[in-house]
Amino acid sequence: MDIVYEVNLFIDREIETEYREWLVKHIADILALPGFLGARSFDVRQDDTSHGFALCVQYRLASQAALDDYFVQHAPRLRAEGIEKFGDRFTASRRVLVNSRVFS
């Protein structure tokens, strides 16, 4: 079973360069945790980009247990780091995707 932890971000345009630089390190920190297998980052195309831009980061995990451990042991600290650095200049929404079937 594939598990993907997806984080959707909307960031103020004024902090774009700084946020993107920080996000590279943030993703690397998460990938160093047990059970994280890889990540992909996407720029999200949207109709109105006048005030900000959007990104989507998808992390692949080895198991639900690895994701549960992340939520309990690591997520509060890692989320707080972003808030401490950027305050309310970004928002994040999260979801978990579980693939139980493969089509070709």
A tleap script that builds the chain and sets N, CA, C and O, in Angstrom:
source leaprc.protein.ff14SB
mol = sequence {
  NMET ASP ILE VAL TYR GLU VAL ASN LEU PHE
  ILE ASP ARG GLU ILE GLU THR GLU TYR ARG
  GLU TRP LEU VAL LYS HIE ILE ALA ASP ILE
  LEU ALA LEU PRO GLY PHE LEU GLY ALA ARG
  SER PHE ASP VAL ARG GLN ASP ASP THR SER
  HIE GLY PHE ALA LEU CYS VAL GLN TYR ARG
  LEU ALA SER GLN ALA ALA LEU ASP ASP TYR
  PHE VAL GLN HIE ALA PRO ARG LEU ARG ALA
  GLU GLY ILE GLU LYS PHE GLY ASP ARG PHE
  THR ALA SER ARG ARG VAL LEU VAL ASN SER
  ARG VAL PHE CSER
}
set mol.1.N position { 0.846 -1.184 0.000 }
set mol.1.CA position { 0.000 0.000 0.000 }
set mol.1.C position { 0.889 1.244 0.000 }
set mol.1.O position { 1.797 1.358 0.823 }
set mol.2.N position { 0.634 2.161 -0.907 }
set mol.2.CA position { 1.368 3.424 -0.969 }
set mol.2.C position { 0.715 4.445 -0.053 }
set mol.2.O position { -0.510 4.557 -0.003 }
set mol.3.N position { 1.547 5.191 0.674 }
set mol.3.CA position { 1.052 6.275 1.515 }
set mol.3.C position { 1.756 7.551 1.092 }
set mol.3.O position { 2.984 7.605 1.031 }
set mol.4.N position { 0.972 8.571 0.801 }
set mol.4.CA position { 1.500 9.879 0.428 }
set mol.4.C position { 0.945 10.896 1.410 }
set mol.4.O position { -0.263 10.969 1.636 }
set mol.5.N position { 1.840 11.674 1.986 }
set mol.5.CA position { 1.464 12.783 2.855 }
set mol.5.C position { 1.642 14.046 2.029 }
set mol.5.O position { 2.754 14.374 1.614 }
set mol.6.N position { 0.543 14.752 1.794 }
set mol.6.CA position { 0.554 15.911 0.903 }
set mol.6.C position { 0.346 17.190 1.699 }
set mol.6.O position { -0.547 17.280 2.542 }
set mol.7.N position { 1.193 18.180 1.415 }
set mol.7.CA position { 1.085 19.490 2.053 }
set mol.7.C position { 0.896 20.521 0.951 }
set mol.7.O position { 1.733 20.650 0.058 }
set mol.8.N position { -0.216 21.258 1.022 }
set mol.8.CA position { -0.501 22.309 0.052 }
set mol.8.C position { -0.259 23.652 0.724 }
set mol.8.O position { -0.774 23.926 1.809 }
set mol.9.N position { 0.535 24.483 0.057 }
set mol.9.CA position { 0.981 25.752 0.639 }
set mol.9.C position { 0.564 26.914 -0.231 }
set mol.9.O position { 0.610 26.836 -1.458 }
set mol.10.N position { 0.155 27.998 0.416 }
set mol.10.CA position { -0.108 29.255 -0.274 }
set mol.10.C position { 0.746 30.314 0.414 }
set mol.10.O position { 0.596 30.556 1.611 }
set mol.11.N position { 1.646 30.947 -0.348 }
set mol.11.CA position { 2.671 31.800 0.222 }
set mol.11.C position { 2.592 33.205 -0.377 }
set mol.11.O position { 2.355 33.374 -1.573 }
set mol.12.N position { 2.796 34.207 0.480 }
set mol.12.CA position { 2.852 35.584 0.003 }
set mol.12.C position { 3.963 35.731 -1.027 }
set mol.12.O position { 5.068 35.226 -0.827 }
set mol.13.N position { 3.683 36.406 -2.103 }
set mol.13.CA position { 4.651 36.591 -3.188 }
set mol.13.C position { 5.925 37.292 -2.682 }
set mol.13.O position { 7.017 37.010 -3.176 }
set mol.14.N position { 5.798 38.189 -1.717 }
set mol.14.CA position { 6.945 38.962 -1.227 }
set mol.14.C position { 8.023 38.102 -0.570 }
set mol.14.O position { 9.176 38.528 -0.488 }
set mol.15.N position { 7.682 36.920 -0.108 }
set mol.15.CA position { 8.666 36.065 0.562 }
set mol.15.C position { 9.011 34.830 -0.276 }
set mol.15.O position { 9.574 33.866 0.243 }
set mol.16.N position { 8.678 34.858 -1.546 }
set mol.16.CA position { 8.829 33.667 -2.394 }
set mol.16.C position { 10.249 33.103 -2.384 }
set mol.16.O position { 10.427 31.910 -2.137 }
set mol.17.N position { 11.246 33.916 -2.642 }
set mol.17.CA position { 12.619 33.412 -2.712 }
set mol.17.C position { 13.056 32.823 -1.382 }
set mol.17.O position { 13.600 31.720 -1.337 }
set mol.18.N position { 12.824 33.548 -0.308 }
set mol.18.CA position { 13.224 33.080 1.019 }
set mol.18.C position { 12.480 31.801 1.398 }
set mol.18.O position { 13.069 30.884 1.971 }
set mol.19.N position { 11.189 31.742 1.080 }
set mol.19.CA position { 10.408 30.560 1.426 }
set mol.19.C position { 10.883 29.340 0.643 }
set mol.19.O position { 11.031 28.258 1.211 }
set mol.20.N position { 11.121 29.507 -0.641 }
set mol.20.CA position { 11.594 28.376 -1.454 }
set mol.20.C position { 12.938 27.857 -0.936 }
set mol.20.O position { 13.147 26.646 -0.871 }
set mol.21.N position { 13.839 28.753 -0.570 }
set mol.21.CA position { 15.134 28.329 -0.030 }
set mol.21.C position { 14.950 27.557 1.275 }
set mol.21.O position { 15.578 26.519 1.484 }
set mol.22.N position { 14.089 28.068 2.145 }
set mol.22.CA position { 13.818 27.399 3.422 }
set mol.22.C position { 13.175 26.032 3.185 }
set mol.22.O position { 13.506 25.065 3.872 }
set mol.23.N position { 12.269 25.947 2.230 }
set mol.23.CA position { 11.532 24.711 1.978 }
set mol.23.C position { 12.465 23.574 1.551 }
set mol.23.O position { 12.223 22.421 1.907 }
set mol.24.N position { 13.510 23.872 0.806 }
set mol.24.CA position { 14.470 22.839 0.402 }
set mol.24.C position { 15.073 22.178 1.646 }
set mol.24.O position { 15.164 20.952 1.714 }
set mol.25.N position { 15.480 22.975 2.613 }
set mol.25.CA position { 16.046 22.429 3.845 }
set mol.25.C position { 14.979 21.697 4.656 }
set mol.25.O position { 15.244 20.635 5.220 }
set mol.26.N position { 13.796 22.256 4.714 }
set mol.26.CA position { 12.682 21.650 5.457 }
set mol.26.C position { 12.360 20.259 4.911 }
set mol.26.O position { 12.174 19.314 5.677 }
set mol.27.N position { 12.295 20.140 3.599 }
set mol.27.CA position { 12.025 18.842 2.976 }
set mol.27.C position { 13.160 17.870 3.296 }
set mol.27.O position { 12.906 16.705 3.602 }
set mol.28.N position { 14.390 18.329 3.230 }
set mol.28.CA position { 15.531 17.463 3.558 }
set mol.28.C position { 15.459 16.977 5.009 }
set mol.28.O position { 15.767 15.818 5.289 }
set mol.29.N position { 15.054 17.854 5.927 }
set mol.29.CA position { 14.906 17.465 7.336 }
set mol.29.C position { 13.857 16.373 7.491 }
set mol.29.O position { 14.040 15.432 8.263 }
set mol.30.N position { 12.759 16.501 6.756 }
set mol.30.CA position { 11.700 15.495 6.840 }
set mol.30.C position { 12.166 14.177 6.214 }
set mol.30.O position { 11.892 13.107 6.757 }
set mol.31.N position { 12.852 14.244 5.099 }
set mol.31.CA position { 13.316 13.026 4.445 }
set mol.31.C position { 14.361 12.275 5.272 }
set mol.31.O position { 14.594 11.088 5.042 }
set mol.32.N position { 14.981 12.948 6.217 }
set mol.32.CA position { 15.949 12.290 7.101 }
set mol.32.C position { 15.262 11.472 8.196 }
set mol.32.O position { 15.922 10.706 8.899 }
set mol.33.N position { 13.953 11.625 8.347 }
set mol.33.CA position { 13.214 10.908 9.382 }
set mol.33.C position { 12.948 9.464 8.954 }
set mol.33.O position { 12.837 9.181 7.762 }
set mol.34.N position { 12.847 8.560 9.915 }
set mol.34.CA position { 12.576 7.153 9.588 }
set mol.34.C position { 11.249 6.987 8.851 }
set mol.34.O position { 10.232 7.564 9.235 }
set mol.35.N position { 11.278 6.192 7.793 }
set mol.35.CA position { 10.057 5.852 7.067 }
set mol.35.C position { 9.711 6.764 5.901 }
set mol.35.O position { 8.806 6.444 5.131 }
set mol.36.N position { 10.406 7.895 5.745 }
set mol.36.CA position { 10.161 8.763 4.599 }
set mol.36.C position { 11.049 8.301 3.446 }
set mol.36.O position { 12.266 8.197 3.598 }
set mol.37.N position { 10.440 8.026 2.300 }
set mol.37.CA position { 11.143 7.417 1.171 }
set mol.37.C position { 11.525 8.406 0.080 }
set mol.37.O position { 12.452 8.155 -0.690 }
set mol.38.N position { 10.821 9.523 0.011 }
set mol.38.CA position { 11.093 10.494 -1.040 }
set mol.38.C position { 10.052 11.593 -1.017 }
set mol.38.O position { 9.061 11.514 -0.291 }
set mol.39.N position { 10.285 12.620 -1.821 }
set mol.39.CA position { 9.353 13.740 -1.893 }
set mol.39.C position { 9.390 14.348 -3.283 }
set mol.39.O position { 10.396 14.276 -3.990 }
set mol.40.N position { 8.272 14.946 -3.656 }
set mol.40.CA position { 8.181 15.722 -4.893 }
set mol.40.C position { 7.526 17.049 -4.550 }
set mol.40.O position { 6.596 17.111 -3.747 }
set mol.41.N position { 8.025 18.104 -5.170 }
set mol.41.CA position { 7.460 19.435 -4.963 }
set mol.41.C position { 6.933 19.942 -6.299 }
set mol.41.O position { 7.578 19.788 -7.336 }
set mol.42.N position { 5.758 20.545 -6.256 }
set mol.42.CA position { 5.115 21.042 -7.470 }
set mol.42.C position { 4.743 22.510 -7.296 }
set mol.42.O position { 4.282 22.915 -6.229 }
set mol.43.N position { 4.944 23.306 -8.344 }
set mol.43.CA position { 4.326 24.620 -8.398 }
set mol.43.C position { 2.885 24.394 -8.840 }
set mol.43.O position { 2.633 23.638 -9.779 }
set mol.44.N position { 1.954 25.036 -8.178 }
set mol.44.CA position { 0.538 24.871 -8.496 }
set mol.44.C position { 0.118 26.029 -9.392 }
set mol.44.O position { 0.280 27.195 -9.034 }
set mol.45.N position { -0.416 25.700 -10.543 }
set mol.45.CA position { -0.931 26.741 -11.442 }
set mol.45.C position { -2.297 27.183 -10.933 }
set mol.45.O position { -3.165 26.365 -10.628 }
set mol.46.N position { -2.462 28.489 -10.851 }
set mol.46.CA position { -3.731 29.023 -10.376 }
set mol.46.C position { -4.103 30.253 -11.188 }
set mol.46.O position { -3.255 30.869 -11.834 }
set mol.47.N position { -5.375 30.598 -11.146 }
set mol.47.CA position { -5.866 31.728 -11.924 }
set mol.47.C position { -5.343 33.059 -11.394 }
set mol.47.O position { -4.904 33.907 -12.171 }
set mol.48.N position { -5.386 33.247 -10.066 }
set mol.48.CA position { -4.995 34.523 -9.474 }
set mol.48.C position { -3.696 34.343 -8.694 }
set mol.48.O position { -3.685 33.738 -7.623 }
set mol.49.N position { -2.610 34.870 -9.237 }
set mol.49.CA position { -1.324 34.789 -8.545 }
set mol.49.C position { -0.835 36.171 -8.133 }
set mol.49.O position { 0.348 36.343 -7.839 }
set mol.50.N position { -1.726 37.156 -8.109 }
set mol.50.CA position { -1.304 38.524 -7.842 }
set mol.50.C position { -0.785 38.720 -6.426 }
set mol.50.O position { 0.087 39.561 -6.209 }
set mol.51.N position { -1.291 37.976 -5.465 }
set mol.51.CA position { -0.885 38.177 -4.078 }
set mol.51.C position { -0.027 37.044 -3.533 }
set mol.51.O position { 0.532 37.167 -2.444 }
set mol.52.N position { 0.084 35.965 -4.255 }
set mol.52.CA position { 0.859 34.857 -3.721 }
set mol.52.C position { 1.048 33.764 -4.745 }
set mol.52.O position { 0.654 33.885 -5.905 }
set mol.53.N position { 1.658 32.698 -4.284 }
set mol.53.CA position { 1.857 31.545 -5.145 }
set mol.53.C position { 1.587 30.304 -4.322 }
set mol.53.O position { 1.546 30.352 -3.093 }
set mol.54.N position { 1.405 29.193 -5.012 }
set mol.54.CA position { 1.055 27.956 -4.326 }
set mol.54.C position { 2.037 26.852 -4.692 }
set mol.54.O position { 2.524 26.774 -5.820 }
set mol.55.N position { 2.312 26.005 -3.714 }
set mol.55.CA position { 3.159 24.836 -3.885 }
set mol.55.C position { 2.456 23.631 -3.301 }
set mol.55.O position { 1.629 23.759 -2.398 }
set mol.56.N position { 2.783 22.471 -3.813 }
set mol.56.CA position { 2.294 21.209 -3.268 }
set mol.56.C position { 3.510 20.306 -3.083 }
set mol.56.O position { 4.289 20.097 -4.013 }
set mol.57.N position { 3.661 19.776 -1.872 }
set mol.57.CA position { 4.750 18.841 -1.592 }
set mol.57.C position { 4.129 17.505 -1.232 }
set mol.57.O position { 3.267 17.427 -0.355 }
set mol.58.N position { 4.566 16.457 -1.908 }
set mol.58.CA position { 4.079 15.105 -1.629 }
set mol.58.C position { 5.240 14.251 -1.137 }
set mol.58.O position { 6.257 14.102 -1.814 }
set mol.59.N position { 5.061 13.693 0.062 }
set mol.59.CA position { 6.064 12.816 0.665 }
set mol.59.C position { 5.583 11.375 0.561 }
set mol.59.O position { 4.430 11.084 0.879 }
set mol.60.N position { 6.450 10.472 0.121 }
set mol.60.CA position { 6.149 9.036 0.102 }
set mol.60.C position { 6.655 8.414 1.395 }
set mol.60.O position { 7.767 8.692 1.843 }
set mol.61.N position { 5.823 7.572 1.982 }
set mol.61.CA position { 6.182 6.925 3.242 }
set mol.61.C position { 6.139 5.425 3.132 }
set mol.61.O position { 5.408 4.859 2.318 }
set mol.62.N position { 6.945 4.783 3.977 }
set mol.62.CA position { 7.025 3.324 3.981 }
set mol.62.C position { 5.806 2.677 4.616 }
set mol.62.O position { 5.439 1.558 4.259 }
set mol.63.N position { 5.165 3.386 5.570 }
set mol.63.CA position { 4.057 2.755 6.287 }
set mol.63.C position { 3.226 3.799 7.023 }
set mol.63.O position { 3.648 4.938 7.222 }
set mol.64.N position { 2.042 3.373 7.415 }
set mol.64.CA position { 1.193 4.229 8.242 }
set mol.64.C position { 1.858 4.490 9.590 }
set mol.64.O position { 1.726 5.577 10.152 }
set mol.65.N position { 2.572 3.493 10.107 }
set mol.65.CA position { 3.264 3.663 11.387 }
set mol.65.C position { 4.305 4.789 11.308 }
set mol.65.O position { 4.464 5.556 12.257 }
set mol.66.N position { 5.005 4.885 10.183 }
set mol.66.CA position { 5.990 5.953 10.005 }
set mol.66.C position { 5.309 7.315 10.000 }
set mol.66.O position { 5.825 8.272 10.578 }
set mol.67.N position { 4.152 7.407 9.350 }
set mol.67.CA position { 3.414 8.663 9.328 }
set mol.67.C position { 2.889 9.000 10.722 }
set mol.67.O position { 2.964 10.152 11.149 }
set mol.68.N position { 2.364 8.014 11.427 }
set mol.68.CA position { 1.875 8.239 12.789 }
set mol.68.C position { 3.004 8.745 13.688 }
set mol.68.O position { 2.805 9.662 14.485 }
set mol.69.N position { 4.190 8.143 13.556 }
set mol.69.CA position { 5.342 8.579 14.343 }
set mol.69.C position { 5.700 10.024 14.004 }
set mol.69.O position { 6.012 10.812 14.896 }
set mol.70.N position { 5.656 10.370 12.734 }
set mol.70.CA position { 5.929 11.753 12.327 }
set mol.70.C position { 4.950 12.712 12.996 }
set mol.70.O position { 5.361 13.727 13.558 }
set mol.71.N position { 3.665 12.396 12.939 }
set mol.71.CA position { 2.657 13.282 13.528 }
set mol.71.C position { 2.890 13.498 15.022 }
set mol.71.O position { 2.736 14.615 15.516 }
set mol.72.N position { 3.256 12.452 15.736 }
set mol.72.CA position { 3.421 12.542 17.191 }
set mol.72.C position { 4.779 13.128 17.580 }
set mol.72.O position { 4.856 14.005 18.440 }
set mol.73.N position { 5.846 12.642 16.947 }
set mol.73.CA position { 7.201 12.974 17.390 }
set mol.73.C position { 7.833 14.195 16.705 }
set mol.73.O position { 8.697 14.844 17.295 }
set mol.74.N position { 7.423 14.516 15.484 }
set mol.74.CA position { 8.173 15.505 14.710 }
set mol.74.C position { 7.343 16.665 14.160 }
set mol.74.O position { 7.836 17.791 14.093 }
set mol.75.N position { 6.108 16.417 13.770 }
set mol.75.CA position { 5.306 17.444 13.101 }
set mol.75.C position { 5.165 18.728 13.915 }
set mol.75.O position { 5.329 19.811 13.354 }
set mol.76.N position { 4.870 18.652 15.208 }
set mol.76.CA position { 4.702 19.914 15.957 }
set mol.76.C position { 5.938 20.825 15.874 }
set mol.76.O position { 5.810 22.031 15.667 }
set mol.77.N position { 7.125 20.244 16.036 }
set mol.77.CA position { 8.367 21.024 15.977 }
set mol.77.C position { 8.615 21.570 14.573 }
set mol.77.O position { 8.944 22.745 14.415 }
set mol.78.N position { 8.460 20.731 13.561 }
set mol.78.CA position { 8.741 21.164 12.195 }
set mol.78.C position { 7.743 22.207 11.714 }
set mol.78.O position { 8.117 23.142 11.007 }
set mol.79.N position { 6.490 22.058 12.086 }
set mol.79.CA position { 5.488 23.071 11.713 }
set mol.79.C position { 5.777 24.388 12.416 }
set mol.79.O position { 5.638 25.454 11.817 }
set mol.80.N position { 6.176 24.324 13.680 }
set mol.80.CA position { 6.473 25.533 14.450 }
set mol.80.C position { 7.639 26.308 13.849 }
set mol.80.O position { 7.651 27.538 13.895 }
set mol.81.N position { 8.614 25.607 13.287 }
set mol.81.CA position { 9.749 26.282 12.662 }
set mol.81.C position { 9.293 27.195 11.524 }
set mol.81.O position { 9.760 28.328 11.408 }
set mol.82.N position { 8.386 26.700 10.691 }
set mol.82.CA position { 7.870 27.521 9.592 }
set mol.82.C position { 7.081 28.710 10.088 }
set mol.82.O position { 7.214 29.813 9.559 }
set mol.83.N position { 6.261 28.495 11.097 }
set mol.83.CA position { 5.455 29.589 11.648 }
set mol.83.C position { 6.358 30.626 12.300 }
set mol.83.O position { 6.130 31.828 12.158 }
set mol.84.N position { 7.380 30.169 13.013 }
set mol.84.CA position { 8.313 31.097 13.664 }
set mol.84.C position { 9.026 31.965 12.630 }
set mol.84.O position { 9.231 33.159 12.849 }
set mol.85.N position { 9.397 31.368 11.517 }
set mol.85.CA position { 10.154 32.095 10.498 }
set mol.85.C position { 9.268 33.006 9.635 }
set mol.85.O position { 9.671 34.119 9.295 }
set mol.86.N position { 8.056 32.535 9.280 }
set mol.86.CA position { 7.244 33.255 8.303 }
set mol.86.C position { 5.908 33.769 8.843 }
set mol.86.O position { 5.184 34.469 8.135 }
set mol.87.N position { 5.579 33.429 10.080 }
set mol.87.CA position { 4.347 33.924 10.688 }
set mol.87.C position { 3.122 33.562 9.879 }
set mol.87.O position { 2.938 32.412 9.480 }
set mol.88.N position { 2.283 34.564 9.642 }
set mol.88.CA position { 1.029 34.328 8.918 }
set mol.88.C position { 1.159 34.647 7.427 }
set mol.88.O position { 0.160 34.906 6.757 }
set mol.89.N position { 2.377 34.627 6.915 }
set mol.89.CA position { 2.595 34.960 5.510 }
set mol.89.C position { 2.449 33.747 4.602 }
set mol.89.O position { 2.721 33.819 3.403 }
set mol.90.N position { 2.017 32.630 5.184 }
set mol.90.CA position { 1.715 31.436 4.401 }
set mol.90.C position { 0.639 30.650 5.134 }
set mol.90.O position { 0.436 30.814 6.337 }
set mol.91.N position { -0.045 29.794 4.385 }
set mol.91.CA position { -0.988 28.852 4.985 }
set mol.91.C position { -0.672 27.465 4.439 }
set mol.91.O position { -0.115 27.315 3.351 }
set mol.92.N position { -1.040 26.462 5.220 }
set mol.92.CA position { -0.794 25.084 4.807 }
set mol.92.C position { -2.020 24.243 5.090 }
set mol.92.O position { -2.653 24.380 6.137 }
set mol.93.N position { -2.346 23.383 4.163 }
set mol.93.CA position { -3.375 22.368 4.398 }
set mol.93.C position { -2.736 21.024 4.069 }
set mol.93.O position { -1.844 20.930 3.226 }
set mol.94.N position { -3.208 20.000 4.747 }
set mol.94.CA position { -2.563 18.696 4.626 }
set mol.94.C position { -3.605 17.613 4.414 }
set mol.94.O position { -4.755 17.731 4.838 }
set mol.95.N position { -3.165 16.544 3.740 }
set mol.95.CA position { -4.021 15.369 3.612 }
set mol.95.C position { -3.146 14.146 3.383 }
set mol.95.O position { -1.987 14.243 2.979 }
set mol.96.N position { -3.743 12.993 3.656 }
set mol.96.CA position { -3.046 11.717 3.484 }
set mol.96.C position { -3.748 10.968 2.364 }
set mol.96.O position { -4.973 10.840 2.359 }
set mol.97.N position { -2.963 10.475 1.419 }
set mol.97.CA position { -3.485 9.710 0.294 }
set mol.97.C position { -3.002 8.276 0.434 }
set mol.97.O position { -1.816 8.030 0.656 }
set mol.98.N position { -3.924 7.336 0.303 }
set mol.98.CA position { -3.581 5.924 0.401 }
set mol.98.C position { -4.006 5.258 -0.896 }
set mol.98.O position { -5.179 5.301 -1.265 }
set mol.99.N position { -3.051 4.639 -1.590 }
set mol.99.CA position { -3.316 3.984 -2.856 }
set mol.99.C position { -3.484 2.476 -2.600 }
set mol.99.O position { -2.549 1.786 -2.193 }
set mol.100.N position { -4.647 2.018 -2.839 }
set mol.100.CA position { -4.874 0.597 -2.638 }
set mol.100.C position { -4.974 -0.170 -3.960 }
set mol.100.O position { -4.994 -1.401 -3.963 }
set mol.101.N position { -5.038 0.565 -5.096 }
set mol.101.CA position { -5.115 -0.073 -6.405 }
set mol.101.C position { -4.240 0.647 -7.384 }
set mol.101.O position { -4.087 1.866 -7.306 }
set mol.102.N position { -3.662 -0.084 -8.305 }
set mol.102.CA position { -2.848 0.476 -9.360 }
set mol.102.C position { -3.521 0.172 -10.688 }
set mol.102.O position { -3.895 -0.969 -10.956 }
set mol.103.N position { -3.671 1.190 -11.513 }
set mol.103.CA position { -4.261 1.016 -12.845 }
set mol.103.C position { -3.199 1.308 -13.889 }
set mol.103.O position { -2.321 2.145 -13.679 }
set mol.104.N position { -3.283 0.615 -15.011 }
set mol.104.CA position { -2.355 0.928 -16.098 }
set mol.104.C position { -3.064 0.897 -17.423 }
set mol.104.O position { -2.445 1.136 -18.460 }
savepdb mol mol.pdb
quit
